[in-house]
Amino acid sequence: LKQPYGIVGQPGGALLVADYQSNAILRLDPVHGGAAIFARIPRPRDLRPAANGTLLVSSGRNVYELDPRTRALRVGVRAASRLEGVAPAPDGGVYVTEFSANRVSLIERSGAVRALASVSRPGPIAPDGAGRLLVGSLGGTISRVDPITGRVTRVWPR
């Protein structure tokens, strides 16, 4: 494990970790102490489960879909700038944070990219359970983004 970013728990306690410097998704077994390459992906940043059972992985300008059962990998969608965070959207699209563009965007299933909000140096992204998005910034803040209105509200620090 060299530079972990996204982490997803699996049944039985295993962890899948997007390890940027290893150019791989690693499977870690904290119970028995094993580690192995689960899938090779160039410089993965974030890792999130999607509603269809696949895992979304941000890497460069791509969002990959990784099937955890077969380990099949395909490029799902592509953005115009480098991606950091990734999260599934309710309609099958993908929310992403574009670090160099300082924005949160929705990549629709058609591949169309729609900017939702401006956020300085955005990093991880996650749904908040109420239809909005939580976005961490590499500047040490957490903001809430409304994907409908684009309104950004600082959550931390107040």
C-alpha positions in Angstrom: 0.0 0.0 0.0 1.7 3.2 -1.2 -0.9 6.0 -1.7 -4.4 5.0 -0.8 -7.4 7.1 -1.9 -10.8 5.5 -2.2 -11.8 2.6 0.0 -14.8 0.2 -0.3 -15.7 -2.5 2.2 -16.6 -6.0 1.0 -18.6 -8.8 2.7 -16.4 -10.6 5.2 -14.3 -7.6 6.1 -12.0 -7.3 3.1 -11.3 -3.8 1.7 -10.8 -2.7 -1.9 -8.5 0.3 -2.0 -7.6 2.6 -4.9 -3.9 2.9 -4.6 -2.6 5.7 -6.8 1.1 4.9 -6.8 0.5 1.1 -7.3 -1.6 1.8 -10.4 -4.1 -0.7 -9.0 -7.1 -1.5 -7.0 -5.8 -3.6 -4.1 -7.7 -6.1 -2.0 -6.7 -6.1 1.6 -7.7 -8.7 4.1 -7.4 -7.1 7.6 -8.6 -10.2 9.3 -6.0 -12.6 7.8 -3.4 -10.1 6.8 -3.2 -10.6 3.0 -3.0 -8.1 0.2 -3.3 -8.7 -3.5 -3.9 -6.8 -6.8 -7.6 -6.9 -7.6 -7.4 -4.9 -10.8 -4.9 -2.8 -12.7 -6.0 0.8 -13.3 -3.6 3.7 -14.1 -3.4 6.0 -11.1 -6.9 5.4 -9.5 -8.2 8.2 -7.3 -11.6 7.3 -5.9 -13.7 4.2 -5.7 -17.5 4.0 -5.0 -20.1 1.3 -5.4 -22.8 2.0 -8.0 -26.4 0.9 -7.9 -25.9 -1.8 -10.6 -23.3 -3.6 -8.5 -20.2 -2.3 -10.3 -17.6 -0.1 -8.7 -16.9 3.4 -10.1 -13.2 4.3 -10.2 -11.9 7.8 -11.1 -8.6 7.8 -12.9 -7.2 10.7 -14.9 -10.1 11.9 -17.0 -11.9 8.6 -17.0 -14.5 6.9 -14.8 -14.1 3.2 -15.1 -16.7 0.6 -14.2 -15.2 -2.4 -12.5 -17.3 -5.6 -12.0 -16.2 -7.0 -8.6 -17.4 -10.5 -9.5 -15.6 -10.9 -12.8 -13.0 -8.1 -12.4 -14.0 -6.9 -15.9 -13.1 -3.3 -16.5 -14.4 -0.8 -19.0 -14.3 2.9 -19.4 -17.7 4.2 -18.4 -17.5 8.0 -19.1 -14.8 10.6 -19.8 -14.4 14.2 -18.5 -12.5 17.2 -20.0 -10.2 17.5 -17.0 -8.5 15.5 -14.3 -11.0 13.8 -11.9 -10.6 13.3 -8.2 -13.9 12.2 -6.6 -16.6 10.0 -8.1 -20.1 9.1 -6.8 -23.1 7.5 -8.5 -26.0 9.8 -9.5 -29.6 8.5 -9.0 -30.3 8.4 -12.8 -27.3 6.2 -13.6 -25.0 9.1 -14.3 -21.9 9.9 -12.3 -21.1 12.9 -10.1 -17.4 13.9 -10.3 -15.1 16.5 -8.9 -12.8 18.1 -11.5 -9.7 19.3 -9.6 -8.0 21.4 -12.2 -11.4 22.9 -13.3 -12.4 23.7 -9.7 -15.9 22.3 -10.2 -18.4 19.6 -9.4 -20.0 18.1 -12.5 -22.6 15.5 -13.5 -21.6 13.2 -16.4 -24.9 11.9 -17.7 -25.4 8.4 -19.1 -25.2 9.9 -22.6 -21.7 11.2 -21.9 -22.8 14.8 -21.7 -21.0 16.7 -19.0 -22.9 19.3 -17.0 -21.1 21.6 -14.6 -23.1 21.9 -11.3 -21.1 24.2 -9.1 -17.7 25.8 -8.6 -15.7 24.5 -5.6 -12.1 25.4 -5.0 -9.7 22.4 -5.3 -12.4 19.8 -4.9 -11.5 16.3 -3.8 -13.7 13.5 -2.4 -17.5 13.5 -3.1 -20.3 11.6 -1.5 -24.1 11.8 -1.4 -25.5 13.2 1.9 -28.6 11.1 1.9 -30.9 14.1 1.2 -30.3 14.5 -2.5 -27.3 16.8 -2.1 -23.5 16.2 -2.4 -20.8 16.6 0.2 -17.5 17.7 -1.3 -14.2 17.9 0.5 -11.7 20.5 -0.6 -7.9 20.1 -0.5 -8.0 23.5 1.2 -9.5 21.8 4.3 -13.2 22.6 3.9 -16.3 20.5 3.3 -19.2 21.9 1.3 -22.7 20.8 0.5 -23.7 21.1 -3.1 -27.3 21.1 -4.3 -27.1 19.4 -7.8 -30.4 21.0 -8.9 -29.6 24.7 -8.0 -25.8 24.6 -7.9 -25.9 26.3 -4.5 -22.8 25.6 -2.4 -22.9 25.8 1.4 -19.9 25.4 3.6 -20.4 22.6 6.2 -16.9 22.6 7.8 -15.4 24.7 9.2 -18.4 27.0 9.7 
